[in-house]
Amino acid sequence: MTKRDALPDPNETPEDVATLYSWANLHGAKYRDFSASRAQTREKARQRVEQAMEEERLKARQDAEAVRIAEATRVAEQRNRAAELAAEQAARLAAQGTARQAALEAAQELARQQAAQKDAQRAAQQAAQQAAQQAALEAAQQAAQQAHAAQLAAQPAEAAPHAPQQTAWRIPRFDRPTPPETPSYPPPASPAPNVPLREESYTPTRSPWISPDARESGGRPAWLTPEPVESTSEPVLPPAPDETLQESRDRLVSRWYALQSAFEGSVPPAQAVPVPVPARPPVLAVFSLAGGVGKTSIVATLGRALSARGERVLLVDSAPYGLMPFFFGARDQRPGLLRTFSPPIASGDAAIQMITLDPEALGPETAVQEALTAEISKHARGLGRVIVDLATASGATTRRVMRLAPQVLVPLVPDLNSVISVSSIDAFFDHNGGASGKPSLPHYVLNQFDPSLPLHLDVREVLREQLGDRLLPFALRRSPAVSEALAEGMTVMDYAPNSAVAEDFASLAGWVKSLSAPAGTGFRGVRWSER
């Protein structure tokens, strides 16, 4: 057997340079062919992917176009339906308007006919009245003429020289009818209707043609004989008891002040100055369920804004060691002491009185004579308004102050806690009413409000939906001037009077004045005097 050599491995690297070169060319061609094939495969895969994506985009575009066309068709149908409904409603309204116009015209025509009938009836009545009056005047004239002729015929012969004298009866003229109220002739036997004849208002003059002897006039008709005139004068009252001149003067002077000058001279006597009775000042309580909402600064700044309007205000701090005195330049806290803070002399503003009370030191809440409200009322005499800074989340102090029937103001900061706590605050004040027992729901104001923050705007809209008109239409804007003013020992009304937050507090003071006017001193029945 012929010995065969082992076949060389085609993948083994040859040692000869020429063979190595040929081997490299061979394997390089294989690699190039493989790379080209792989590139073609990748290109075909990419083309298939792009084609699929293009088909998806085309399909999505077609779907969107179909949706748009369907939406446009639906909108067009809705518009057509709305136009048809509007046309039907317009036609119905036109028909109703035509019917209403026809009914109105018919009613107007009926009213005109009724008015014409009334005018015709009124004219007929007037004509009948005029005819009746004319007939009555003619009948009266004829009767007067007959009476006059009969009177002349019955006169004795010796009375003839007296014929020119005036008779007791006058014959009326036709061109000037005598008014029916005061006739100068006797009424006829059958007077015409609607012609009132008042015989009692006529007093006949004694005729010179009638003899005073009753026997001579016995043959005359009764209506020619004058009836005796009865006296219609009122009975004379008995004379009043005599009153002296001095008593009459005293009675007049004691009743009417202005008559004193007629009896006692031009200078009236001096009068005692009446003591004015001050009215009860209104109370505003500022409440908060949590700290940090600016309650004390609102009370102090609101009192300062009201004093700038001339109100005499009493600020009450129910926290024993609060910061309220420091808003007015104080350097210490004096609980239980009434303090007066005066503005600069040239300002012309009213002074502010302040007191800090400790409710726990004034007895329990259940006492018959409530000491806290009595203390507030005692110090509020003669002042115009009271503003109470209620201790934070103190239900007992709030219930005690509610006996004064105050208006309640609750400041809120624009956050989620305020939105949640509103219902709890309303429930508390609904359960704990004022002095009359009626629920007194508070008003709310947003403090530290920043209109540039979306959260603050959203919280304000939510609170408007919850509270309605009880949320004040303005807010106290956020400003670092409030804290800086406290550090300087003053309110922001004095520290930055031209700032936006000072304008907000001025609006709050105007709202408080519109809510309740300050108490004033009433004078009733007091005259002015000349100095």
C-alpha positions in Angstrom: 0.0 0.0 0.0 1.1 3.4 -0.8 1.5 5.5 2.2 -0.5 8.7 1.9 0.5 11.8 3.6 -2.0 13.5 5.8 -4.0 16.2 4.1 -3.0 19.7 5.1 -5.5 21.7 7.2 -6.9 24.5 4.9 -7.3 26.8 7.8 -3.8 26.3 9.1 -1.4 29.2 8.4 1.2 28.2 5.9 4.9 28.9 6.5 5.9 29.7 3.0 5.6 33.3 2.0 4.1 32.7 -1.4 1.8 30.2 0.0 1.0 32.6 2.8 0.3 35.3 0.3 -2.0 33.1 -1.7 -3.8 32.0 1.5 -4.3 35.5 2.6 -5.8 36.5 -0.8 -8.1 33.5 -0.7 -9.4 34.1 2.8 -9.6 37.9 2.2 -11.8 37.3 -0.8 -14.0 35.1 1.4 -14.2 37.8 4.0 -15.0 40.4 1.5 -17.7 38.3 0.0 -19.1 37.7 3.5 -18.9 41.4 4.4 -20.7 42.4 1.2 -23.4 39.8 1.7 -23.9 41.0 5.3 -24.1 44.6 4.2 -26.7 43.7 1.6 -28.6 41.8 4.2 -28.5 44.7 6.5 -29.6 47.2 3.8 -32.5 45.0 2.9 -33.5 44.7 6.5 -33.3 48.5 6.9 -35.3 49.0 3.8 -38.0 46.6 5.0 -38.1 48.5 8.4 -38.4 51.8 6.7 -41.1 50.5 4.4 -43.0 49.1 7.4 -42.6 52.4 9.2 -43.8 54.3 6.1 -46.8 52.1 5.9 -47.5 52.6 9.6 -47.2 56.4 9.1 -49.4 56.3 6.0 -52.0 54.2 7.8 -51.9 56.6 10.8 -52.3 59.5 8.5 -55.2 57.9 6.8 -56.8 57.1 10.1 -56.3 60.6 11.3 -57.8 61.9 8.1 -60.7 59.6 8.4 -61.2 60.8 12.0 -61.0 64.4 10.9 -63.5 63.8 8.2 -65.8 62.1 10.5 -65.5 64.9 13.1 -66.1 67.5 10.4 -69.1 65.6 9.2 -70.4 65.3 12.8 -69.8 69.0 13.4 -71.5 69.9 10.1 -74.5 67.7 11.0 -74.7 69.3 14.4 -74.6 72.7 12.8 -77.2 71.7 10.4 -79.3 70.4 13.2 -78.8 73.5 15.2 -79.7 75.7 12.2 -82.8 73.6 11.6 -83.8 74.0 15.3 -83.0 77.7 15.2 -85.1 78.1 12.0 -88.0 76.1 13.6 -87.7 78.2 16.8 -87.6 81.4 14.7 -90.6 80.3 12.7 -92.4 79.4 16.0 -91.5 82.7 17.5 -92.5 84.5 14.4 -95.8 82.7 14.5 -96.2 83.5 18.1 -95.2 87.1 17.5 -97.7 87.4 14.7 -100.4 85.9 16.8 -99.4 88.2 19.7 -99.3 91.2 17.4 -102.8 90.3 16.1 -104.1 89.8 19.6 -102.5 93.1 20.6 -104.1 94.9 17.6 -107.4 93.3 18.4 -107.2 94.3 22.0 -106.2 97.8 20.9 -109.1 98.0 18.5 -111.5 96.7 21.2 -110.1 99.3 23.6 -110.7 102.0 21.0 -114.2 100.8 20.4 -114.9 100.8 24.1 -113.4 104.3 24.5 -115.6 105.5 21.6 -118.6 104.0 23.2 -117.8 105.6 26.5 -117.2 108.9 24.7 -120.6 108.6 23.0 -122.3 107.7 26.2 -120.6 110.6 28.0 -121.7 113.0 25.2 -125.2 111.7 25.3 -125.3 112.1 29.1 -123.9 115.6 28.8 -126.5 116.5 26.1 -129.3 115.0 28.3 -128.1 117.0 31.3 -127.9 120.2 29.3 -131.4 119.6 27.9 -132.7 118.8 31.3 -131.0 121.9 32.7 -132.4 124.0 29.9 -135.9 122.6 30.4 -135.6 123.2 34.2 -134.6 126.8 33.6 -137.5 127.4 31.2 -139.9 125.8 33.7 -138.5 127.9 36.5 -138.8 131.0 34.4 -142.4 130.4 33.6 -143.2 129.6 37.2 -141.5 132.7 38.3 -143.4 134.8 35.8 -146.7 133.3 36.9 -145.8 133.9 40.5 -144.9 137.5 39.8 -148.2 138.1 37.8 -150.2 136.5 40.6 -148.4 138.6 43.2 -149.1 141.8 41.3 -152.7 140.9 40.8 -153.2 140.2 44.5 -151.7 143.5 45.7 -154.1 146.2 47.0 -154.6 149.4 45.1 -152.9 151.6 47.6 -149.7 149.6 47.3 -149.3 150.7 43.7 -146.9 153.6 44.4 -144.5 151.1 45.8 -144.3 149.1 42.5 -140.9 150.4 41.5 -139.3 148.9 44.5 -137.2 145.7 44.2 -139.1 142.4 44.5 -138.0 139.4 46.5 -137.8 137.1 43.5 -135.6 137.7 40.5 -136.3 136.4 37.0 -133.2 134.8 35.6 -132.0 135.6 32.1 -131.8 133.0 29.4 -128.4 134.0 28.1 -126.9 133.7 31.6 -128.3 130.6 33.5 -128.2 130.7 37.2 -126.0 128.0 38.8 -128.2 125.2 40.1 -126.4 125.3 43.5 -127.9 128.6 44.6 -131.2 129.2 42.8 -133.0 132.6 43.4 -136.4 131.1 42.7 -138.5 128.4 44.2 -138.0 124.9 42.8 -140.7 123.6 40.3 -143.1 120.9 41.2 -141.2 118.2 39.2 -137.5 119.2 39.1 -135.4 117.6 36.4 -132.9 114.9 37.4 -129.2 115.7 37.9 -130.1 119.3 38.9 -129.5 119.6 42.6 -131.6 122.4 44.1 -130.6 123.4 47.6 -133.3 125.5 49.3 -131.5 125.5 52.6 -128.7 127.6 51.3 -131.1 130.4 50.2 -132.4 133.0 52.7 -135.3 134.8 51.1 -135.6 138.6 51.6 -138.8 139.9 53.1 -140.8 141.1 50.2 -142.5 144.6 50.5 -145.4 143.2 48.5 -146.3 140.7 51.2 -148.3 141.9 54.1 -147.1 140.8 57.5 -150.7 140.0 58.4 -151.4 136.3 58.0 -155.1 136.9 57.2 -154.3 138.8 54.1 -152.0 136.2 52.7 -154.2 133.2 53.6 -155.5 132.9 50.1 -152.1 132.7 48.5 -150.4 129.4 47.5 -148.1 127.9 50.1 -145.1 128.3 48.0 -145.6 132.1 47.7 -145.6 132.5 51.4 -142.0 132.7 52.7 -141.2 130.3 55.5 -139.7 131.6 58.7 -136.0 131.4 58.6 -134.5 129.1 61.2 -131.3 130.1 62.8 -128.4 127.9 61.8 -125.8 129.4 64.1 -124.0 127.0 66.4 -124.9 127.0 70.1 -122.6 129.2 72.1 -120.3 127.3 74.4 -120.0 128.3 78.0 -117.1 130.5 78.6 -113.8 128.9 79.7 -112.6 129.6 83.2 -110.6 132.8 83.4 -106.8 132.4 82.9 -104.4 135.0 84.0 -101.9 136.5 81.7 -99.0 135.1 83.6 -100.5 131.6 83.6 -100.9 131.8 79.8 -97.3 132.9 79.4 -96.0 130.1 81.6 -98.1 127.5 79.7 -96.8 128.7 76.3 -93.2 129.0 77.4 -93.2 125.5 79.0 -94.5 124.0 75.7 -92.6 125.8 73.0 -89.0 126.9 73.5 -89.0 129.5 70.6 -91.8 131.5 72.3 -89.5 132.3 75.2 -87.9 135.2 73.2 -91.3 136.8 72.8 -91.9 137.0 76.6 -88.4 136.9 78.2 -86.3 138.9 75.8 -83.9 138.0 73.0 -81.4 136.1 75.1 -82.7 132.7 76.3 -81.7 131.4 79.7 -78.6 129.2 80.1 -79.2 125.5 79.8 -77.5 122.6 81.5 -75.2 120.7 79.2 -76.7 117.3 78.6 -74.5 114.3 79.3 -74.0 112.2 76.1 -74.8 108.5 76.3 -72.3 106.6 74.2 -73.5 103.7 72.1 -72.1 100.2 72.4 -69.1 99.8 70.1 -69.0 97.0 67.5 -66.6 94.1 68.1 -64.4 92.4 65.5 -62.8 89.1 66.6 -59.8 87.8 64.6 -59.5 84.0 64.9 -57.1 81.4 63.5 -57.0 77.6 63.9 -53.2 77.5 63.4 -50.3 79.8 64.1 -48.2 81.6 61.5 -51.1 83.1 59.5 -50.4 86.7 60.5 -53.3 87.2 62.9 -51.6 89.6 65.3 -50.1 91.7 62.5 -53.5 91.9 60.9 -55.1 93.1 64.2 -52.4 95.7 64.8 -52.2 97.0 61.2 -56.0 97.1 60.9 -56.3 99.1 64.1 -53.7 101.5 62.8 -55.6 101.9 59.5 -58.8 102.6 61.3 -57.1 105.2 63.6 -55.9 106.9 60.4 -59.7 107.3 59.5 -60.4 108.9 62.8 -61.7 105.9 64.8 -60.9 105.4 68.4 -60.0 101.7 68.6 -59.4 99.4 71.5 -57.1 96.4 70.7 -57.5 93.4 72.9 -54.8 90.7 73.0 -56.1 87.5 74.6 -52.6 86.0 74.7 -50.8 87.0 77.9 -47.5 87.6 76.2 -48.3 88.6 72.6 -46.3 90.8 70.2 -49.0 93.4 69.6 -47.5 96.2 71.7 -44.3 96.0 69.7 -46.1 97.1 66.6 -46.6 100.5 68.3 -43.0 101.1 69.5 -43.4 99.4 73.0 -40.3 97.9 74.6 -42.1 95.6 77.0 -45.2 93.6 77.7 -47.6 94.7 80.4 -50.5 92.2 80.8 -53.6 93.6 82.4 -52.7 97.2 82.0 -54.6 99.6 79.7 -52.1 101.3 77.4 -52.6 104.3 75.1 -50.4 104.7 72.0 -50.6 108.2 70.5 -49.6 109.0 66.9 -47.3 111.9 65.9 -48.9 115.3 66.8 -48.9 116.5 63.2 -50.6 113.4 61.8 -54.1 114.1 63.2 -54.8 110.4 63.6 -56.7 109.0 66.6 -54.9 107.4 69.5 -55.1 103.6 70.0 -55.8 101.9 73.3 -54.6 98.4 74.0 -54.9 95.9 76.7 -53.6 92.4 77.2 -55.9 90.0 79.1 -55.3 86.5 80.4 -58.6 84.6 80.1 -57.5 81.9 82.5 -56.8 84.5 85.2 -60.3 86.1 84.9 -62.2 83.1 86.2 -63.7 80.0 84.5 -65.8 80.1 81.4 -68.9 78.8 83.2 -69.2 81.7 85.6 -72.5 83.6 85.8 -70.8 87.0 85.5 -68.3 86.4 82.7 -65.2 88.4 83.7 -63.5 88.5 80.3 -66.4 90.2 78.4 -67.1 92.5 81.4 -63.4 93.6 81.3 -63.6 94.3 77.6 -66.9 96.2 77.9 -65.4 98.3 80.8 -62.4 99.4 78.8 -64.4 99.9 75.6 -66.7 102.7 77.0 -66.5 105.8 74.9 -64.6 104.2 72.1 -65.7 103.6 68.5 -64.6 100.0 67.9 -63.1 96.9 69.6 -60.8 94.4 67.8 -60.0 91.2 69.7 -57.0 89.1 68.9 -58.2 85.6 69.9 -55.7 83.1 71.2 -54.8 80.6 68.5 -57.1 77.5 68.5 -58.6 78.5 71.9 -62.2 77.4 71.9 -62.9 78.5 75.5 -61.7 82.1 74.9 -63.6 82.2 71.6 -66.8 81.1 73.2 -66.4 83.7 75.9 -65.8 86.5 73.4 -68.8 85.3 71.3 -71.0 86.6 74.1 -70.3 90.1 72.8 -71.9 89.2 69.4 -68.8 90.1 67.4 -68.1 89.8 63.7 -65.5 87.2 63.1 -62.6 87.4 60.6 -60.4 84.4 59.9 -57.1 85.0 58.0 -55.9 82.1 55.8 -52.6 81.5 54.0 -53.0 80.0 50.5 -52.1 76.4 51.2 -53.8 73.0 51.5 -54.1 73.3 55.3 -56.4 76.3 54.9 -58.6 74.5 52.4 -59.0 71.6 54.7 -59.6 73.6 57.9 -62.4 75.8 56.5 -65.1 73.3 57.2 -63.9 72.7 60.8 -63.9 76.5 61.5 -67.4 76.9 60.1 -68.6 73.9 62.1 -67.2 75.4 65.3 -68.8 78.8 64.8 -72.1 77.2 63.7 -72.2 75.3 67.0 -71.0 78.2 69.2 -73.3 81.0 68.2 -73.3 84.6 69.5 -75.2 86.2 72.3 -78.6 85.6 70.5 -77.9 81.9 70.0 -77.9 82.2 66.3 -75.0 80.8 64.3 -72.5 83.5 63.2 -70.4 82.2 60.3 -67.1 84.1 59.9 -65.6 86.0 57.0 -62.2 84.9 55.6 -59.3 86.9 54.1 -56.3 85.5 52.3 -53.0 86.7 53.8 -49.5 86.5 52.4 -50.9 86.1 48.9 -48.6 86.0 45.9 -50.5 86.3 42.6 -47.5 85.1 40.6 -47.7 81.6 42.2 -50.1 79.2 40.5 -50.8 77.4 43.8 -52.0 80.6 45.4 -54.3 81.3 42.5 -55.7 77.7 42.6 -56.3 77.9 46.4 -58.1 81.2 46.0 -60.5 79.7 43.4 -61.2 76.6 45.6 -61.9 78.9 48.6 -64.2 81.0 46.5 -66.2 77.9 45.6 -66.4 76.8 49.2 -67.1 80.2 50.9 -68.7 82.4 48.3 -69.2 85.9 49.5 -67.7 85.2 52.9 -64.2 85.3 51.2 -63.3 88.9 50.9 -62.9 90.1 47.3 -59.3 91.3 48.0 -56.3 89.7 49.5 -53.4 90.9 51.7 -50.4 90.5 49.4 -47.1 89.0 50.5 -44.5 91.6 51.3 -41.3 91.6 53.4 -42.2 95.1 54.6 -44.5 93.6 57.2 -41.7 91.8 59.0 -39.4 94.7 58.5 -41.9 97.1 60.0 -42.2 94.9 63.2 -38.5 94.9 63.5 -38.6 98.7 63.4 -41.3 98.8 66.0 -44.2 100.0 63.8 -46.9 98.7 61.4 -46.5 98.6 57.7 -48.9 101.6 57.5 -46.1 103.7 59.0 -43.1 101.8 57.6 -44.2 101.6 54.0 -47.4 103.7 53.5 -47.2 103.7 49.7 -46.7 99.9 49.4 -49.2 97.5 47.9 -49.8 95.7 51.2 -50.6 99.1 52.8 -53.3 99.6 50.2 -54.6 96.1 51.0 -55.0 97.0 54.7 -56.7 100.3 53.7 -59.2 98.2 51.7 -59.6 95.9 54.8 -60.3 98.9 57.0 -62.9 100.2 54.5 -64.6 96.7 54.5 -64.7 96.8 58.3 -66.4 100.2 58.3 -68.9 99.1 55.7 -69.6 96.0 57.8 -70.5 98.1 60.9 -70.2 101.8 61.6 -68.2 102.9 64.7 -70.1 103.7 67.9 -70.8 107.4 68.3 -72.2 109.7 70.9 -75.9 110.3 70.4 -77.6 113.6 71.3 -81.4 113.7 71.0 -83.5 116.8 71.6 -80.5 119.1 72.1 -80.5 122.5 70.4 -77.6 124.3 68.8 -76.1 127.3 70.5 -74.5 130.5 69.3 -71.0 131.2 70.6 
